[in-house]
Structures are given as structure tokens and as C-alpha cells.
Amino acid sequence: MHKLAIATVLTGTLFLSACTGASTEEQLNGILEATFEEEAEYREVQSELQSREQHEQEIFESIMALTKEQQAEVEEKSQEAIASADERLEFLETERESMQSAAEQFKEIGQLIEETEDESLKSDLQALKEQMDERFMRHSEFTDQYEALIGHQKELYAMVAKEEMDLATLQDKTDEVNEQNDSVQEAVTAFNEETEQFNELKNETIEKMNAEND
């Protein structure tokens, strides 16, 4: 049920060759840094999400180890897991809003592309824009899948607290959770791949700019 670590969009501050007429490079650097800053909350909530996932897994395992004679404790732990899942939904919304703000910030590259006269550089910047747009789309797909996973998990946590719940029904719900978790992992992998591709393309573009300015 654990989410994979998500790569960050920038590997650090960009170092551009200092020279006259480097306005395009400076503007690109500014756009990338501003975008990175807008993603700050997205990065910050990752540890919160992962710690709660782990805690919920531990709660669920402890519930399954209890007996019918310990129903009161089962119900208490069930509510604790549901409350934790609700907290994850809040953190996920923070992450979603952070990435949406970053996507809005990155739109500034469109104006930079329009103002760039060098056709080769314009093409590189357009490719960079398209790659980042794909990355943001993949993240949106991830958040949708992860939100659905939390919904399935909350249903499972509620089911285990019901005294008359049969094991077959519980197993079916567990299977649903596992299937949705697979979908989440696929979405995370797709997002990470798009991020890595963006980082590579960004580095290549910056290196080309610096080489031309030397």
C-alpha cells in the first residue's frame, strides 16, 4: 500500500554561463526555479503520507490479530485507521493544489517561447514545455488513482469492525484494495519516468545554451 518515492523536477539550482545577452537563459532559470518553489508543499507532504500509510498497515494487521471477544478494541482501531486515511486525503489535496499552482507557474514558458527568435532554441523550449505538461498530466492521474485507493481502504477499515462480517466479503474488499494499489504504483512509475525525462531534457537544454554562450 506504499507509494513510491517521487522524483523532484529540479536537481538543484541551475548554473548558467554569465555573459551578455543571456536573457533567455535567465528567464528560463527563473521559470524553473519559480515552478520548483510552487512544488514545495507537494514535496513536504510525501513523508506525512508515507508515515500514515505505514501506521494504517500496522493498525490493520493488529485488528486482524484480535478476536471477537475484543470487539471494542477492534472498533476503536478501525476508527483510528479511518481518521488516518482522512488525514491522507487532506495531505493529498495539499499535494494536488501545489502541483496545480506549479503547472500554472510553468505556463510562463509559453511567452518565453514566443519571444525566442532562435529557431533551434525555440524548438528545445517547446519540447521542454511539452515534457513538463505531460508530467503534470501524469501527476493528476496519480492523485485520482490514489484518492480512489484511500476510498477503498476506508471501506475495508470500516468492514473489519462489523461483528457479522464474513471472511469471503472481507477478502473481496482486500482484493479490491490490492488491485487499486497496483494502479497507484503504475501511475507513480509513469510520473517518475516523465519527471526523469524532463530533468534529462532540461539539463541538455541548459548545457546547449551554455555551450553556445562560451
C-alpha positions as CSV (number, residue, x, y, z in Angstrom):
1,M,0.0,0.0,0.0
2,H,3.0,2.2,0.0
3,K,3.6,5.0,-2.5
4,L,6.9,5.0,-4.3
5,A,9.3,7.9,-3.8
6,I,8.6,10.6,-6.3
7,A,11.5,12.3,-8.1
8,T,11.7,16.1,-7.9
9,V,11.6,18.2,-11.0
10,L,14.8,20.1,-10.5
11,T,18.1,18.6,-9.3
12,G,19.3,21.9,-7.8
13,T,20.0,25.4,-8.7
14,L,20.9,25.9,-12.4
15,F,24.3,27.4,-13.1
16,L,24.3,29.4,-16.3
17,S,27.2,31.0,-18.1
18,A,27.4,34.6,-17.2
19,C,27.6,36.6,-20.4
20,T,25.9,39.5,-22.2
21,G,22.6,38.6,-23.9
22,A,21.8,35.6,-21.7
23,S,18.3,36.9,-21.1
24,T,16.6,33.7,-22.5
25,E,18.7,31.5,-20.2
26,E,18.0,33.8,-17.2
27,Q,14.3,33.8,-17.9
28,L,14.2,30.0,-18.2
29,N,16.1,29.7,-15.0
30,G,13.6,32.0,-13.3
31,I,10.6,30.0,-14.6
32,L,12.1,26.7,-13.5
33,E,13.0,28.0,-10.0
34,A,9.6,29.5,-9.5
35,T,8.0,26.2,-10.6
36,F,10.2,24.3,-8.2
37,E,9.1,26.6,-5.3
38,E,5.4,26.1,-6.1
39,E,6.0,22.4,-5.7
40,A,7.4,22.8,-2.2
41,E,4.2,21.6,-0.4
42,Y,3.9,18.6,-2.7
43,R,7.4,17.5,-1.6
44,E,6.7,18.3,2.0
45,V,3.6,16.0,2.3
46,Q,5.3,12.9,1.0
47,S,6.7,11.9,4.3
48,E,3.4,12.6,6.0
49,L,1.5,10.4,3.5
50,Q,4.0,7.5,3.8
51,S,4.1,7.5,7.6
52,R,0.3,7.3,7.8
53,E,0.3,4.5,5.2
54,Q,2.7,2.5,7.4
55,H,0.7,3.3,10.5
56,E,-2.5,2.2,9.0
57,Q,-1.0,-1.0,7.8
58,E,0.2,-1.7,11.3
59,I,-3.3,-0.9,12.7
60,F,-4.9,-3.2,10.2
61,E,-2.6,-6.1,11.0
62,S,-3.2,-5.6,14.7
63,I,-7.0,-5.7,14.1
64,M,-6.8,-9.0,12.2
65,A,-4.9,-10.5,15.2
66,L,-7.8,-9.6,17.6
67,T,-10.7,-11.9,18.4
68,K,-14.4,-11.4,18.6
69,E,-14.1,-11.0,22.3
70,Q,-12.1,-7.9,21.7
71,Q,-14.7,-6.2,19.6
72,A,-14.5,-2.9,21.4
73,E,-10.8,-2.7,20.6
74,V,-11.4,-3.6,17.0
75,E,-13.9,-0.8,16.6
76,E,-11.5,1.7,18.2
77,K,-8.6,0.7,16.0
78,S,-11.0,0.8,12.9
79,Q,-11.9,4.4,13.7
80,E,-8.2,5.3,14.2
81,A,-7.3,3.9,10.8
82,I,-10.2,5.7,9.1
83,A,-9.2,9.0,10.8
84,S,-5.6,8.5,9.5
85,A,-7.0,7.9,6.0
86,D,-9.0,11.1,6.2
87,E,-5.8,12.9,7.1
88,R,-4.1,11.4,4.0
89,L,-7.0,12.8,1.9
90,E,-6.2,16.3,3.3
91,F,-2.5,15.9,2.5
92,L,-3.3,14.6,-1.0
93,E,-5.4,17.7,-1.6
94,T,-2.5,19.9,-0.5
95,E,-0.3,18.0,-2.9
96,R,-2.8,18.4,-5.7
97,E,-3.1,22.1,-5.2
98,S,0.7,22.5,-5.0
99,M,1.2,20.8,-8.4
100,Q,-1.7,22.8,-9.9
101,S,0.0,26.0,-8.8
102,A,3.3,24.8,-10.3
103,A,1.6,24.0,-13.6
104,E,0.1,27.5,-13.7
105,Q,3.5,29.0,-12.9
106,F,5.2,27.0,-15.6
107,K,2.8,28.4,-18.3
108,E,5.1,31.4,-18.3
109,I,7.4,29.4,-20.6
110,G,4.9,29.9,-23.4
111,Q,5.6,33.6,-23.5
112,L,9.4,32.9,-23.5
113,I,8.9,30.5,-26.4
114,E,7.1,33.2,-28.4
115,E,9.8,35.8,-27.7
116,T,12.7,33.5,-28.6
117,E,13.9,34.2,-32.1
118,D,16.5,31.4,-32.5
119,E,14.5,28.6,-34.1
120,S,16.7,25.8,-32.6
121,L,16.3,27.2,-29.1
122,K,12.6,27.8,-29.6
123,S,12.2,24.1,-30.6
124,D,14.1,23.0,-27.5
125,L,12.0,25.1,-25.2
126,Q,8.8,23.8,-26.9
127,A,10.0,20.3,-26.2
128,L,10.7,21.2,-22.6
129,K,7.2,22.6,-22.3
130,E,5.5,19.5,-23.8
131,Q,7.5,17.2,-21.5
132,M,6.6,19.2,-18.4
133,D,2.9,19.3,-19.4
134,E,3.0,15.5,-19.8
135,R,4.5,15.3,-16.3
136,F,1.7,17.4,-14.7
137,M,-0.9,15.3,-16.5
138,R,0.7,12.1,-15.1
139,H,0.6,13.6,-11.6
140,S,-3.1,14.4,-12.0
141,E,-3.7,10.8,-13.0
142,F,-1.8,9.6,-9.9
143,T,-3.8,11.8,-7.5
144,D,-7.0,10.4,-8.9
145,Q,-5.8,6.8,-8.5
146,Y,-4.5,7.5,-5.0
147,E,-7.7,9.1,-3.9
148,A,-9.6,6.1,-5.1
149,L,-7.3,3.8,-3.2
150,I,-7.9,5.7,0.0
151,G,-11.6,5.3,-0.5
152,H,-11.3,1.5,-0.9
153,Q,-9.0,1.4,2.2
154,K,-11.6,3.3,4.3
155,E,-14.3,0.9,3.3
156,L,-12.0,-2.0,4.3
157,Y,-11.3,-0.4,7.7
158,A,-15.0,0.0,8.3
159,M,-15.8,-3.5,7.3
160,V,-13.4,-5.2,9.7
161,A,-15.3,-3.5,12.6
162,K,-18.5,-5.2,11.7
163,E,-19.2,-8.2,14.0
164,E,-21.0,-10.3,11.4
165,M,-18.7,-9.6,8.5
166,D,-17.8,-12.9,6.8
167,L,-14.2,-13.6,5.6
168,A,-15.2,-14.0,1.9
169,T,-16.6,-10.5,1.7
170,L,-13.6,-9.1,3.6
171,Q,-11.3,-10.9,1.2
172,D,-13.1,-9.5,-1.8
173,K,-12.6,-6.0,-0.5
174,T,-9.0,-6.7,0.3
175,D,-8.5,-7.8,-3.3
176,E,-10.1,-4.5,-4.5
177,V,-7.6,-2.6,-2.3
178,N,-4.7,-4.5,-3.7
179,E,-5.8,-4.1,-7.3
180,Q,-6.2,-0.3,-6.8
181,N,-2.8,-0.2,-5.2
182,D,-1.3,-1.7,-8.3
183,S,-3.0,1.1,-10.3
184,V,-1.5,3.6,-8.0
185,Q,2.0,2.1,-8.4
186,E,1.7,2.2,-12.2
187,A,0.7,5.9,-12.0
188,V,3.6,6.7,-9.7
189,T,6.0,4.9,-12.1
190,A,4.6,6.8,-15.1
191,F,5.0,10.1,-13.2
192,N,8.6,9.3,-12.1
193,E,9.6,8.4,-15.6
194,E,8.1,11.7,-17.0
195,T,10.0,13.6,-14.3
196,E,13.3,11.9,-15.1
197,Q,12.8,12.6,-18.8
198,F,12.1,16.2,-18.0
199,N,15.3,16.5,-15.9
200,E,17.3,15.0,-18.7
201,L,15.8,17.3,-21.3
202,K,16.2,20.3,-19.1
203,N,19.9,19.5,-18.4
204,E,20.6,19.0,-22.2
205,T,18.9,22.3,-23.0
206,I,20.9,24.2,-20.4
207,E,24.2,22.6,-21.5
208,K,23.4,23.6,-25.1
209,M,22.7,27.1,-24.1
210,N,25.9,27.4,-22.1
211,A,27.9,25.9,-24.9
212,E,26.6,28.4,-27.4
213,N,27.4,31.3,-25.0
214,D,31.0,30.2,-24.4
